[in-house]
Amino acid sequence: MITFQKKQFKEEYRKILNIEYQPDRDKHDFNKILKSNGMKALYVDPDCQDDNVILYYDLLTKFLDKREQTFKNDFTFIPPGKAEQISETDKHLDVIDEFKIVVRQKNKTIFRLTSDQFGFTGYEQQYIASDGYFNYPLARVNHLSREKSPEEREQILDKLIHYVENTRTLGSAFVWPIPKVGRRMCNYNIRRGIASYIEDRVDLTLLEIKHILDKKQNQGTNLLKNSYNKEKHMKKWLDHFASFDDYVEYFMFESFVKDGMPINIFTGEPFREDEIDVCKNRIFQIKNLKLDELLSMMERLESMIFERTESMERYLDI
């Protein structure tokens, strides 16, 4: 399985996890703290705008191209300008984006594609911010593990570092449309973050996609519905899929879905209708989880991502 972390990632990440917690510390002091302790922030988000991770978008473009052929669709995907696989012909198009995928249909550019990892943020800043342990699941695990014995804490840190490395892969991200020009940010992806009822969860995001594609837009709160109704590129992208089942098959999300319903990452079982109502009317569910519940959720999610990544890499013969 291809991972995207740099050499010595594990060693440097562990050092940062062990920085002494201070309740009044500001995350903006991060670089100063690292420098004073002789540490390096080596974590890589595979879908960030960085020359070091262009391989991720290279592989993602290959995957999308092959899926279009398999499904006999008519989108063409142009890899980022910095990608190795970009052709000489594509390099001279006036719509190339150095870091994002360009989508064309009938020789016209319709939008670009970005992506977002759904294994929860792994950036090191979260571990030293005063509010990090409350806002971010992985920072909460690190914080709560300090209450355990030194031996138990080391075992938990091993799991945390292993989780971060193995959930930054080809199969650990959503693909979102963005306008063909302008900033490289997806509005919906921002709205579904830690301040929303979704809390950056893959299961609740898939549930919103299901409600759009299966024409159940009146299922209470649905943040995606707003983007779908107001943003042409989001509507064009989601309408590319005939149904939720079609979307799941296209993106190989089978390990995240059972009997046509997204699997709840808390329980490992498909969502029930009564659970959906509870989720959409309750915020900060992850923030209230105990350490053992967080670790169980992470283990389950890591397994689901691993299975999807294996399927995608096998499909690409890598």
Secondary structure, DSSP 8 states (H G I E B T S, - for coil): ------TTHHHHHHHHHTS---TT--GGGHHHHHHHTT-------TTSS-GGGHHHHHHHHHHHHHHHHHHT--EEEE--TT-TT--HHHHTSTT--SSSEEEEETTEEEEEEEEEE-S----GGGGTSTTHHHH-HHHHHHHHHTTS-HHHHHHHHHHHHHHHHHTSSTTSEEEEEE-SSS-S--HHHHHTSTTSSSTT-HHHHHHHHHHHHTT-TTSS--HHHHHHHH-HHHHHHHTTSSSHHHHHHHHT-GGGEETTEEB-TTTSSB--HHHHHHHHT---SGGG--HHHHHHHHHHHHHHHHHHHHHHHHHTT-
